[in-house]
Amino acid sequence: MRRINKNACRRYLFPAEAPAPDHGLFLVKQIKFVVRTSVQIIDHRRILVLYLYSTEKAAHGTLAPVFTMFQANDSFVTYVHGTEVKTRWRTSMLCNLNRQNYCFSSQEFAFYSGTDEERVFAFFKSLKRSTDHETGITAIARFQGNLRYEQRLRRERDRKRAIQARMRNLRPLPRDLKEWLRQEVFPAYFFYDSKKGSKSAEGVCSACGHTVTVERAKYNSTGICPHCGRSFVMKSNKKRGYLWNRTTASVIQKYDENKLIVRIIKGYYDAPKGGVGQVEYYEKTRVIIGMSPNGKPFEEAYYNGYRSLGITTWENGYHPVMYFYQSNFNAETCGFLYCRNLDRELVGTPWQYCQLKSFYEGIQDEMQVAPYLMNYRMIPAIEFFVKLKLYWLVSHLIYRLGYKEASTVINLQGKNLKEVLQIEPSDLSILQRPTTSVGSLFLLRKLREEGHSPDAEFFDWAERHNICNSALMQRALHYTTPHKLMRYLGRQFVTQGATSPRNYGDVAADYRDYLDFCERLHYDLTNEFVLFPRNLKRAHDRARSMIRVNEVKQYDAQIAASEERLKQLYQFSADGFVVMPPHTAEEIVTEGHKLHHCVGSYVETVAKGNSVVLFVRRAKARNTPFYTVELCNGQIVQARGKHNCSPTPKVKRFLDTWEKKVLDRAA
């Protein structure tokens, strides 16, 4: 395709003769543009020139073209007349030139004379009338549409050839991939023929394919294959029906010395009634991970589409999700990891010591491989965290924070364990516990900051009751010791638990709020009578009532300014519920009044951005308070309903879904 010379076209922006001002077409209201044509030799090319006059402007005495289109055999361009336009040249088709029109109608165009229209058909030797009713306008639109399609097809073929060249040197997938899927990934079954009165059953293990004998076989019970050692589910051939499973797996191969390719496989297992079952797979996604010259990692993603154009079916990017908040199997990149070739493939690459295999075997779960490889190069400490078996910390850094936010948890510039994690080496055993979370790390730091010595008993208690979040504990640990706090909250939980379905997190949040009220009221918290009230709920409510809520209107502007940002980050609806941010400070106070809890005292904290308060409402009653949620550091600190009640199971499921699909993404 050869571009039209725009500078050479400027000599022909106006026709040789101006149209007659009293021409009847300029008076027809249904016609918006009158078209004149000419054929010129421009830059050694034969070009059809179309002059478009606006009938609306002609009615006001302006008889000059508004558009001048230059049409060649393989391209076209249009000059826009007028002093108010910013862009003089456009590449729009004739049907899109007038941007005020949403639907193209050939009835809005009329040729100045029959000769002008015949000149259009005579210009293109290949342009014939498709029907007896086709006009020169529809013929031009059809020709330009064909040009656009050919240009798009040409660009797409160029992209396909580039992708094909990129994939040219790929090695085949491992030969034992299907065997690995059967033996280690898909659930194992024991298919047997039951015999009445027999104490043993002979059948086939779907994992290893061997015929084995099992004592006391029972339908749908579990057992262990005596040949391969896999745990399987027993299925009688007489009772069972069609079995079907599918899974996602990742295979890593060396692309070159500085690049890896992650090949994401979709596997299927089909076992018709009476058959052992077959395993099939296909490759859906490829992700090339490499290092740029500036030392930063990059990724190139490709997915297997449906259009090949005779070249390749691979497309740029990840597979389109197409819909949100639902599972799309083809778009999933989280799956099992093929480890049999890892040691060999990683040797000599920048990821030789990334400890990927150890991490995968440590978490004992499916994983996304590409984020791990990307973040490892940006956070080299990941290697040592895996060696220290801090799998929870590695997961948090990679899948929730990433490199940009990792500094909020660890010191990226630290040279040793104490500097990186900001803890004492003797505290490492506490962080290696399987129940540890990032909240435990923050709590550990807070204990050290306040001069306390952490022990396993306190962390057992905090993790068991899910109150490791330092936001709940930091005020209390400033005034008391961990064991005193543990005993006090335990007594209050027993006192309140008999009359309301509340958990330790609710009691801890109440105590934090109580201490906040006391600080604002300038109470003496060194006095244990004030620090440990006998009835926490009563003391909490009494202190709350003394906070002057009528001063909250001064924070309306700050809260209103953050509403749109909070909507984009956190608004979510599902299962008949919706999460929404407050509009004003008064709305937060009203929420506390109607639900009989203390969120009204949070207005100043919310306005300053130290915490986030969101409303959970029923979708059919968005203006009626239902539950209130507080976020701190992107995590749910508390969720309260009327009279500080905990969420019902249905609301809890909704909050879990929201946390998984919205909070993780926002983080």
C-alpha positions as CSV (number, residue, x, y, z in Angstrom):
1,M,0.0,0.0,0.0
2,R,1.4,3.4,-1.1
3,R,0.5,6.5,0.9
4,I,-1.0,9.5,-0.9
5,N,1.3,12.5,-1.1
6,K,-0.6,15.1,1.0
7,N,1.6,18.1,0.0
8,A,0.9,17.4,-3.7
9,C,-2.8,17.1,-2.9
10,R,-3.0,20.6,-1.6
11,R,-3.1,22.0,-5.1
12,Y,-6.5,20.3,-5.7
13,L,-8.3,21.2,-2.5
14,F,-10.9,23.2,-4.4
15,P,-12.5,22.4,-7.8
16,A,-11.7,24.2,-11.0
17,E,-15.3,25.6,-11.1
18,A,-17.5,26.5,-8.2
19,P,-21.0,25.0,-8.1
20,A,-24.0,27.1,-9.0
21,P,-25.5,28.6,-5.8
22,D,-29.0,28.1,-7.2
23,H,-28.6,24.4,-7.8
24,G,-31.7,22.6,-6.6
25,L,-29.9,20.0,-4.6
26,F,-28.8,22.6,-2.1
27,L,-32.4,23.3,-1.2
28,V,-33.4,19.6,-0.4
29,K,-33.6,19.2,3.4
30,Q,-33.0,15.4,3.3
31,I,-29.6,15.9,1.7
32,K,-26.7,16.9,3.9
33,F,-23.9,16.7,1.4
34,V,-23.6,17.5,-2.3
35,V,-20.7,15.7,-4.0
36,R,-18.7,16.8,-7.0
37,T,-15.9,14.7,-8.5
38,S,-12.8,15.0,-10.7
39,V,-9.9,12.8,-11.7
40,Q,-6.4,14.2,-11.3
41,I,-2.8,13.0,-11.8
42,I,-1.2,13.7,-8.4
43,D,2.4,12.7,-7.7
44,H,2.3,10.4,-10.8
45,R,-0.8,8.7,-9.6
46,R,-4.3,8.7,-11.0
47,I,-6.6,9.9,-8.1
48,L,-10.3,10.4,-7.8
49,V,-11.1,13.7,-5.9
50,L,-14.4,14.1,-4.2
51,Y,-15.6,17.6,-3.0
52,L,-18.3,17.4,-0.4
53,Y,-20.4,20.6,0.1
54,S,-22.7,21.0,3.2
55,T,-26.2,22.0,2.3
56,E,-26.6,23.5,5.8
57,K,-23.7,25.9,5.2
58,A,-24.8,26.6,1.6
59,A,-28.1,27.8,3.0
60,H,-26.2,30.5,5.0
61,G,-24.3,31.6,1.9
62,T,-21.1,29.5,2.4
63,L,-20.5,27.6,-0.8
64,A,-17.2,25.9,-0.2
65,P,-16.3,22.3,0.3
66,V,-16.2,21.1,3.9
67,F,-14.3,17.9,3.0
68,T,-12.0,17.0,0.1
69,M,-11.4,13.3,-0.3
70,F,-8.5,11.9,-2.3
71,Q,-9.2,8.3,-3.4
72,A,-6.5,6.1,-5.0
73,N,-6.7,2.4,-5.9
74,D,-5.2,1.3,-2.6
75,S,-5.6,4.1,-0.1
76,F,-7.5,7.3,0.6
77,V,-7.2,10.4,2.7
78,T,-9.4,13.4,3.4
79,Y,-8.7,17.1,4.0
80,V,-11.0,18.9,6.4
81,H,-11.8,22.6,5.6
82,G,-12.6,25.2,8.3
83,T,-10.8,27.3,10.9
84,E,-12.1,25.5,13.9
85,V,-10.7,22.1,13.3
86,K,-7.4,20.9,14.9
87,T,-6.6,18.0,12.6
88,R,-6.6,18.8,8.9
89,W,-6.1,15.4,7.5
90,R,-8.2,12.3,8.3
91,T,-8.1,8.7,7.3
92,S,-11.8,8.1,8.0
93,M,-13.9,6.3,5.5
94,L,-16.6,8.3,3.7
95,C,-19.3,6.9,6.0
96,N,-17.5,8.1,9.1
97,L,-16.4,11.6,8.0
98,N,-19.4,13.4,9.6
99,R,-18.8,12.5,13.2
100,Q,-22.2,13.7,14.2
101,N,-23.8,10.8,12.4
102,Y,-24.1,7.5,14.2
103,C,-25.7,5.6,11.3
104,F,-24.5,5.9,7.7
105,S,-27.2,6.7,5.2
106,S,-26.5,7.1,1.5
107,Q,-29.6,9.1,1.1
108,E,-27.9,12.0,2.9
109,F,-25.4,12.3,-0.1
110,A,-26.2,13.3,-3.6
111,F,-24.0,13.9,-6.7
112,Y,-24.0,17.3,-8.2
113,S,-24.6,15.7,-11.6
114,G,-25.0,12.3,-13.3
115,T,-21.5,12.8,-14.7
116,D,-20.0,13.1,-11.3
117,E,-21.5,9.7,-10.3
118,E,-20.5,7.9,-13.5
119,R,-17.0,9.2,-13.0
120,V,-16.8,7.2,-9.8
121,F,-17.7,3.9,-11.5
122,A,-15.4,4.7,-14.4
123,F,-12.4,5.4,-12.1
124,F,-12.3,1.9,-10.6
125,K,-12.1,-0.8,-13.3
126,S,-12.8,-3.5,-10.6
127,L,-15.7,-1.5,-9.1
128,K,-18.9,-2.8,-10.6
129,R,-22.5,-2.2,-9.5
130,S,-23.4,-5.0,-7.1
131,T,-27.1,-4.3,-7.7
132,D,-29.1,-2.1,-10.1
133,H,-29.9,0.2,-7.1
134,E,-26.4,0.8,-6.0
135,T,-25.3,4.4,-6.0
136,G,-21.8,5.9,-6.4
137,I,-21.8,6.7,-2.6
138,T,-22.5,3.1,-1.5
139,A,-20.0,1.8,-4.1
140,I,-17.3,4.0,-2.6
141,A,-18.2,3.0,0.9
142,R,-18.1,-0.7,-0.2
143,F,-14.7,-0.2,-1.8
144,Q,-13.2,1.6,1.2
145,G,-14.6,-1.0,3.5
146,N,-12.8,-3.7,1.4
147,L,-9.6,-1.7,1.6
148,R,-9.9,-1.4,5.4
149,Y,-10.5,-5.1,5.6
150,E,-7.5,-5.9,3.5
151,Q,-5.3,-3.5,5.5
152,R,-6.5,-5.1,8.8
153,L,-5.9,-8.6,7.3
154,R,-2.4,-7.6,6.2
155,R,-1.5,-6.2,9.6
156,E,-2.9,-9.4,11.3
157,R,-0.9,-11.6,9.0
158,D,2.3,-9.6,9.8
159,R,1.5,-10.1,13.5
160,K,0.9,-13.8,13.0
161,R,4.2,-14.1,11.1
162,A,6.1,-12.3,13.9
163,I,4.5,-14.7,16.5
164,Q,5.3,-17.7,14.3
165,A,8.9,-16.6,14.1
166,R,8.9,-16.1,17.9
167,M,7.8,-19.7,18.5
168,R,9.9,-21.3,15.8
169,N,12.6,-22.6,18.1
170,L,10.4,-24.1,20.8
171,R,11.1,-27.6,21.8
172,P,8.3,-30.2,22.1
173,L,6.5,-30.7,25.4
174,P,7.9,-33.4,27.7
175,R,7.0,-36.9,26.5
176,D,5.9,-38.0,29.9
177,L,3.5,-35.1,30.4
178,K,0.4,-37.2,29.9
179,E,1.7,-39.8,32.2
180,W,2.5,-37.1,34.8
181,L,-1.0,-35.7,34.6
182,R,-2.5,-39.2,35.2
183,Q,-0.1,-40.2,38.0
184,E,0.3,-37.0,40.0
185,V,-2.4,-34.4,39.0
186,F,-5.8,-35.9,38.3
187,P,-7.7,-37.7,41.1
188,A,-7.0,-41.4,41.2
189,Y,-9.8,-44.0,41.1
190,F,-9.9,-47.7,41.7
191,F,-12.3,-49.3,39.2
192,Y,-13.4,-52.7,40.4
193,D,-16.1,-55.4,39.7
194,S,-17.9,-56.1,42.9
195,K,-18.8,-59.7,43.8
196,K,-21.3,-60.5,46.4
197,G,-19.8,-62.3,49.4
198,S,-16.2,-61.6,48.4
199,K,-14.0,-59.9,50.9
200,S,-11.5,-58.6,48.3
201,A,-12.0,-56.9,45.0
202,E,-9.8,-56.9,41.9
203,G,-9.6,-53.7,39.8
204,V,-7.5,-51.2,38.0
205,C,-5.9,-48.1,39.5
206,S,-6.4,-45.1,37.2
207,A,-3.2,-43.5,38.3
208,C,-0.7,-46.3,37.4
209,G,-3.0,-48.5,35.2
210,H,-2.0,-51.7,37.1
211,T,-4.5,-54.4,38.2
212,V,-4.4,-54.6,42.0
213,T,-6.4,-56.3,44.7
214,V,-8.0,-54.4,47.5
215,E,-9.5,-55.8,50.7
216,R,-12.9,-54.8,51.8
217,A,-13.6,-52.5,48.8
218,K,-16.5,-50.1,49.4
219,Y,-18.1,-47.8,46.9
220,N,-16.8,-44.1,47.2
221,S,-14.5,-45.0,50.1
222,T,-10.8,-44.1,49.9
223,G,-7.8,-46.4,49.8
224,I,-4.2,-46.6,48.8
225,C,-2.9,-48.4,45.7
226,P,-0.5,-51.2,46.7
227,H,1.5,-50.7,43.5
228,C,2.0,-46.9,43.1
229,G,1.0,-45.7,46.6
230,R,-1.5,-43.1,45.4
231,S,-4.6,-42.4,47.4
232,F,-7.7,-43.3,45.4
233,V,-11.5,-43.3,45.5
234,M,-13.1,-46.7,45.0
235,K,-15.7,-46.9,42.2
236,S,-17.7,-50.0,41.4
237,N,-18.1,-50.5,37.6
238,K,-21.8,-51.4,38.2
239,K,-22.7,-48.3,40.1
240,R,-20.5,-45.6,38.7
241,G,-21.4,-43.4,35.8
242,Y,-19.4,-41.2,33.5
243,L,-16.4,-39.5,35.2
244,W,-14.8,-36.3,33.9
245,N,-12.2,-34.0,35.3
246,R,-10.1,-31.1,34.0
247,T,-7.1,-29.2,35.3
248,T,-4.4,-26.6,34.5
249,A,-0.7,-27.3,34.6
250,S,2.5,-25.3,33.8
251,V,5.6,-26.6,32.1
252,I,8.8,-24.4,32.2
253,Q,11.4,-24.7,29.5
254,K,14.5,-22.7,28.6
255,Y,13.9,-20.3,25.8
256,D,17.5,-19.1,25.6
257,E,20.2,-18.2,28.0
258,N,18.3,-15.2,29.5
259,K,14.7,-16.3,28.9
260,L,12.3,-18.9,30.1
261,I,9.0,-19.9,28.6
262,V,6.0,-21.0,30.8
263,R,3.7,-23.2,28.8
264,I,0.3,-23.5,30.3
265,I,-1.5,-26.8,29.6
266,K,-5.2,-27.6,29.9
267,G,-5.7,-31.3,30.7
268,Y,-8.9,-33.5,30.6
269,Y,-9.6,-36.8,32.1
270,D,-12.6,-38.8,30.6
271,A,-13.6,-42.1,32.1
272,P,-16.8,-43.5,30.4
273,K,-18.7,-46.2,32.3
274,G,-16.8,-49.5,32.1
275,G,-13.6,-47.8,30.9
276,V,-10.4,-46.9,32.8
277,G,-10.2,-43.4,31.4
278,Q,-8.1,-41.4,29.0
279,V,-6.0,-38.3,29.6
280,E,-5.7,-35.6,26.9
281,Y,-4.3,-32.1,26.9
282,Y,-3.7,-29.1,24.8
283,E,-1.6,-26.0,25.2
284,K,-3.5,-22.7,25.8
285,T,-1.1,-20.1,26.9
286,R,2.7,-19.3,26.6
287,V,4.5,-16.7,28.7
288,I,8.1,-15.8,27.8
289,I,9.9,-14.3,30.8
290,G,13.2,-12.5,30.1
291,M,15.6,-9.8,31.3
292,S,15.8,-6.5,29.6
293,P,19.2,-4.7,29.1
294,N,18.4,-2.4,32.2
295,G,18.2,-5.5,34.4
296,K,14.4,-5.5,34.8
297,P,12.3,-8.6,34.0
298,F,9.6,-8.5,31.3
299,E,7.0,-10.9,30.0
300,E,5.4,-11.7,26.7
301,A,2.2,-13.6,26.7
302,Y,0.5,-15.5,23.9
303,Y,-2.7,-17.5,23.9
304,N,-4.0,-20.1,21.4
305,G,-7.0,-18.5,19.6
306,Y,-9.2,-19.8,16.8
307,R,-8.0,-17.7,13.8
308,S,-4.9,-19.0,12.0
309,L,-5.0,-17.2,8.6
310,G,-3.0,-20.2,7.4
311,I,0.0,-19.1,9.6
312,T,-0.6,-19.8,13.3
313,T,-3.4,-19.8,15.8
314,W,-1.4,-18.0,18.5
315,E,-2.4,-14.5,19.5
316,N,-0.7,-11.7,21.5
317,G,-1.6,-11.3,25.2
318,Y,-3.5,-13.5,27.7
319,H,-6.7,-15.2,26.8
320,P,-9.6,-12.8,27.1
321,V,-11.6,-13.3,30.3
322,M,-14.8,-12.1,28.7
323,Y,-16.7,-11.9,32.0
324,F,-15.8,-11.0,35.6
325,Y,-16.3,-12.7,38.9
326,Q,-16.8,-16.1,37.2
327,S,-14.4,-18.9,36.4
328,N,-13.1,-19.0,32.8
329,F,-11.2,-22.2,32.5
330,N,-9.3,-21.2,29.3
331,A,-8.1,-18.0,30.8
332,E,-6.9,-19.5,34.1
333,T,-3.1,-19.5,34.5
334,C,-3.0,-21.0,38.0
335,G,-2.3,-24.7,38.1
336,F,0.0,-27.6,39.0
337,L,3.7,-27.3,38.2
338,Y,5.6,-30.0,36.2
339,C,8.8,-30.3,38.3
340,R,10.5,-33.3,36.5
341,N,12.6,-31.0,34.3
342,L,13.0,-27.9,36.5
343,D,16.6,-28.5,37.6
344,R,17.7,-29.1,34.1
345,E,15.8,-26.2,32.5
346,L,16.8,-23.5,35.1
347,V,20.6,-24.2,35.0
348,G,22.5,-21.3,33.4
349,T,19.5,-18.9,33.5
350,P,19.0,-15.9,35.9
351,W,16.5,-18.1,37.7
352,Q,18.9,-20.9,38.5
353,Y,18.6,-20.4,42.3
354,C,15.0,-19.1,42.5
355,Q,13.8,-22.1,44.6
356,L,10.7,-22.4,42.6
357,K,10.5,-26.2,43.1
358,S,10.9,-25.9,46.8
359,F,8.2,-23.2,47.0
360,Y,5.8,-25.3,45.0
361,E,6.4,-28.4,47.1
362,G,6.2,-26.3,50.3
363,I,2.8,-24.7,49.6
364,Q,1.4,-28.0,48.3
365,D,-1.1,-26.1,46.1
366,E,-1.6,-24.8,42.6
367,M,0.3,-21.7,41.7
368,Q,0.8,-19.0,39.0
369,V,4.4,-19.4,37.8
370,A,5.0,-16.2,35.8
371,P,4.5,-13.8,38.8
372,Y,6.9,-15.8,40.8
373,L,9.6,-15.7,38.2
374,M,9.0,-11.9,37.5
375,N,9.1,-10.9,41.2
376,Y,12.1,-13.1,42.0
377,R,14.3,-10.9,39.9
378,M,13.0,-7.8,41.6
379,I,13.0,-9.2,45.1
380,P,16.1,-11.5,45.4
381,A,15.3,-12.1,49.1
382,I,12.6,-14.5,48.0
383,E,15.2,-17.2,47.6
384,F,16.2,-17.0,51.2
385,F,12.6,-16.8,52.4
386,V,11.8,-20.1,50.7
387,K,14.9,-21.6,52.2
388,L,13.7,-20.4,55.6
389,K,10.3,-22.0,54.8
390,L,8.5,-18.7,55.0
391,Y,6.1,-19.7,52.2
392,W,3.3,-17.4,53.5
393,L,5.5,-14.4,53.2
394,V,6.6,-15.3,49.7
395,S,3.0,-15.8,48.6
396,H,2.1,-12.4,50.1
397,L,4.9,-10.6,48.4
398,I,4.3,-12.2,45.0
399,Y,0.6,-12.5,44.7
400,R,-0.7,-9.7,46.8
401,L,1.9,-6.9,46.8
402,G,4.4,-7.2,44.0
403,Y,7.7,-5.4,43.8
404,K,6.2,-1.8,44.1
405,E,4.4,-2.5,47.4
406,A,6.9,-5.1,48.9
407,S,8.6,-2.3,50.8
408,T,5.5,-2.0,53.0
409,V,6.3,-5.4,54.5
410,I,10.1,-5.9,54.2
411,N,13.2,-3.8,53.8
412,L,14.4,-4.4,50.3
413,Q,17.7,-2.8,51.0
414,G,18.5,-4.9,54.1
415,K,21.7,-7.0,54.2
416,N,20.7,-9.6,56.8
417,L,17.6,-11.2,58.3
418,K,17.2,-8.6,61.0
419,E,17.3,-5.7,58.6
420,V,15.1,-7.3,56.0
421,L,12.3,-8.6,58.3
422,Q,13.0,-6.1,61.1
423,I,12.8,-8.9,63.7
424,E,15.3,-10.6,66.0
425,P,16.8,-13.9,64.7
426,S,15.3,-15.7,67.7
427,D,11.8,-14.8,66.4
428,L,12.2,-16.9,63.3
429,S,10.7,-20.0,64.8
430,I,7.5,-18.1,65.4
431,L,7.3,-17.1,61.7
432,Q,7.9,-20.6,60.5
433,R,4.7,-21.9,62.0
434,P,2.1,-23.1,59.3
435,T,-0.6,-20.8,60.7
436,T,1.5,-17.7,60.4
437,S,0.4,-14.7,58.3
438,V,1.6,-11.2,57.5
439,G,-0.4,-10.0,60.4
440,S,1.8,-12.2,62.7
441,L,4.9,-10.4,61.3
442,F,3.4,-7.0,62.0
443,L,2.3,-8.1,65.5
444,L,5.8,-9.5,66.2
445,R,7.3,-6.2,65.2
446,K,4.9,-4.3,67.5
447,L,5.8,-6.5,70.4
448,R,9.5,-5.8,69.9
449,E,8.8,-2.1,69.5
450,E,6.9,-1.9,72.8
451,G,9.7,-3.9,74.5
452,H,7.8,-7.2,75.0
453,S,9.3,-10.6,74.5
454,P,7.1,-12.7,72.1
455,D,6.4,-16.3,72.9
456,A,4.6,-19.2,71.1
457,E,1.7,-19.3,73.6
458,F,0.6,-15.7,72.8
459,F,0.9,-16.3,69.0
460,D,-1.0,-19.6,69.3
461,W,-3.8,-17.7,71.0
462,A,-3.7,-14.8,68.5
463,E,-3.6,-17.0,65.4
464,R,-6.3,-19.4,66.8
465,H,-8.7,-16.5,67.3
466,N,-7.6,-14.7,64.1
467,I,-6.6,-11.4,65.8
468,C,-3.0,-11.1,64.7
469,N,-3.8,-7.9,62.9
470,S,-1.6,-5.3,64.5
471,A,-4.3,-2.6,64.0
472,L,-6.4,-4.4,66.6
473,M,-3.6,-4.9,69.0
474,Q,-1.2,-2.0,68.8
475,R,-3.0,0.3,71.2
476,A,-3.4,-2.3,73.8
477,L,0.2,-3.5,73.6
478,H,1.3,0.1,74.3
479,Y,-0.4,0.0,77.7
480,T,-0.2,-3.7,78.8
481,T,1.6,-6.9,78.4
482,P,0.6,-9.7,75.9
483,H,-0.4,-12.1,78.6
484,K,-2.5,-9.5,80.5
485,L,-4.2,-8.7,77.2
486,M,-4.8,-12.3,76.5
487,R,-6.4,-12.9,79.9
488,Y,-8.5,-9.8,79.8
489,L,-9.9,-10.4,76.3
490,G,-10.6,-14.0,77.3
491,R,-12.7,-12.9,80.3
492,Q,-14.6,-10.4,78.2
493,F,-15.3,-12.9,75.5
494,V,-16.7,-15.3,78.0
495,T,-18.9,-12.5,79.5
496,Q,-20.3,-11.3,76.2
497,G,-20.4,-14.7,74.4
498,A,-23.3,-15.9,76.6
499,T,-25.6,-13.1,75.3
500,S,-24.4,-12.5,71.7
501,P,-22.8,-14.5,68.9
502,R,-19.5,-12.6,68.9
503,N,-15.9,-13.7,68.3
504,Y,-12.6,-12.7,69.7
505,G,-12.0,-10.3,66.8
506,D,-15.1,-8.4,67.7
507,V,-14.1,-8.2,71.4
508,A,-10.5,-7.1,70.4
509,A,-11.9,-4.4,68.1
510,D,-14.2,-3.2,70.8
511,Y,-11.2,-2.9,73.2
512,R,-9.2,-1.0,70.6
513,D,-12.1,1.5,70.1
514,Y,-12.5,1.8,73.8
515,L,-8.8,2.8,74.2
516,D,-9.1,5.2,71.3
517,F,-12.1,6.9,73.0
518,C,-10.1,7.1,76.3
519,E,-7.2,8.8,74.6
520,R,-9.5,11.3,73.0
521,L,-11.2,11.9,76.3
522,H,-7.8,12.2,78.0
523,Y,-8.5,9.4,80.5
524,D,-5.6,8.0,82.6
525,L,-4.8,4.7,81.0
526,T,-2.1,3.9,83.5
527,N,-4.9,3.3,85.9
528,E,-5.8,-0.4,85.6
529,F,-9.4,0.4,86.6
530,V,-9.7,2.5,83.5
531,L,-7.5,0.2,81.3
532,F,-9.4,-3.0,82.2
533,P,-13.1,-2.1,82.8
534,R,-15.1,-4.9,84.3
535,N,-17.8,-4.7,81.6
536,L,-16.1,-3.7,78.4
537,K,-19.2,-3.2,76.3
538,R,-20.8,-0.9,78.9
539,A,-17.6,1.1,79.2
540,H,-17.2,1.2,75.4
541,D,-20.8,2.6,74.9
542,R,-20.4,5.1,77.7
543,A,-17.2,6.5,76.2
544,R,-18.6,6.5,72.8
545,S,-21.6,8.6,73.9
546,M,-19.2,11.3,75.2
547,I,-17.5,11.8,71.8
548,R,-19.1,14.8,70.2
549,V,-20.4,13.5,66.9
550,N,-21.9,16.9,66.0
551,E,-18.4,18.0,64.9
552,V,-18.0,15.6,62.1
553,K,-19.4,17.8,59.3
554,Q,-16.0,19.5,59.0
555,Y,-14.8,16.2,57.4
556,D,-17.5,16.1,54.7
557,A,-15.2,17.5,52.0
558,Q,-12.4,15.0,52.5
559,I,-14.8,12.0,52.6
560,A,-16.7,13.2,49.5
561,A,-13.4,13.7,47.6
562,S,-12.4,10.1,48.2
563,E,-15.7,8.6,47.3
564,E,-15.0,8.1,43.5
565,R,-11.6,6.5,44.2
566,L,-13.1,4.1,46.8
567,K,-15.8,3.1,44.3
568,Q,-13.2,2.1,41.7
569,L,-11.2,0.2,44.2
570,Y,-13.8,-1.6,46.3
571,Q,-17.4,-1.3,45.0
572,F,-18.7,-4.8,44.3
573,S,-22.1,-6.6,44.1
574,A,-23.0,-10.3,44.2
575,D,-25.5,-12.6,45.8
576,G,-28.0,-9.9,46.5
577,F,-25.5,-7.7,48.4
578,V,-23.4,-4.6,47.4
579,V,-20.4,-2.9,48.9
580,M,-20.4,0.9,48.6
581,P,-18.4,3.8,50.1
582,P,-19.9,6.6,52.2
583,H,-20.9,9.9,50.6
584,T,-20.5,12.2,53.7
585,A,-19.3,12.2,57.2
586,E,-22.9,12.5,58.5
587,E,-23.7,9.3,56.6
588,I,-21.0,7.4,58.7
589,V,-22.5,8.8,61.9
590,T,-26.0,7.8,60.8
591,E,-24.8,4.3,60.0
592,G,-23.5,4.0,63.6
593,H,-26.7,5.3,65.1
594,K,-29.0,3.0,63.2
595,L,-26.9,-0.1,63.7
596,H,-26.0,0.8,67.3
597,H,-22.3,0.6,66.9
598,C,-19.4,3.0,67.1
599,V,-18.5,3.6,63.4
600,G,-19.5,7.3,63.9
601,S,-16.4,7.8,66.0
602,Y,-14.3,6.7,63.0
603,V,-15.0,9.9,60.9
604,E,-11.7,11.7,61.6
605,T,-9.7,8.5,61.0
606,V,-11.5,7.9,57.7
607,A,-11.1,11.5,56.6
608,K,-7.4,11.4,57.2
609,G,-7.0,8.2,55.2
610,N,-5.8,6.1,58.1
611,S,-8.6,3.5,57.6
612,V,-11.4,2.8,55.1
613,V,-15.1,2.4,56.1
614,L,-17.4,0.8,53.6
615,F,-21.1,-0.1,53.8
616,V,-22.5,-3.5,53.0
617,R,-26.2,-3.1,51.9
618,R,-28.8,-5.4,50.5
619,A,-29.0,-4.7,46.7
620,K,-32.8,-4.1,47.0
621,A,-32.4,-1.7,49.9
622,R,-29.2,0.3,49.3
623,N,-30.3,3.2,51.5
624,T,-30.9,1.0,54.6
625,P,-27.9,0.3,56.8
626,F,-27.1,-3.4,57.1
627,Y,-23.4,-4.2,57.8
628,T,-20.3,-1.9,58.1
629,V,-16.8,-3.0,57.2
630,E,-13.5,-1.4,58.2
631,L,-10.3,-1.9,56.1
632,C,-6.8,-1.3,57.3
633,N,-3.7,-2.0,55.1
634,G,-6.1,-3.6,52.5
635,Q,-7.4,-6.2,54.9
636,I,-10.8,-6.5,56.6
637,V,-10.3,-5.5,60.3
638,Q,-13.9,-5.9,61.3
639,A,-17.4,-6.3,59.9
640,R,-20.3,-5.4,62.2
641,G,-24.1,-5.5,61.9
642,K,-26.8,-4.3,64.3
643,H,-25.7,-4.1,67.9
644,N,-22.1,-5.1,66.8
645,C,-23.2,-8.5,65.7
646,S,-20.9,-10.6,63.5
647,P,-21.8,-11.4,59.9
648,T,-24.3,-14.2,59.2
649,P,-23.0,-17.2,57.2
650,K,-24.5,-15.7,54.0
651,V,-22.9,-12.3,54.5
652,K,-19.6,-14.0,55.5
653,R,-19.6,-15.9,52.2
654,F,-20.2,-12.6,50.3
655,L,-17.4,-10.9,52.2
656,D,-15.0,-13.8,51.4
657,T,-15.9,-13.5,47.7
658,W,-15.4,-9.8,47.9
659,E,-12.0,-10.1,49.6
660,K,-10.8,-12.7,47.1
661,K,-11.9,-11.0,43.9
662,V,-11.7,-7.3,44.8
663,L,-9.4,-6.7,47.8
664,D,-6.6,-8.9,46.4
665,R,-6.9,-7.1,43.0
666,A,-6.9,-3.7,44.7
667,A,-3.8,-4.7,46.7
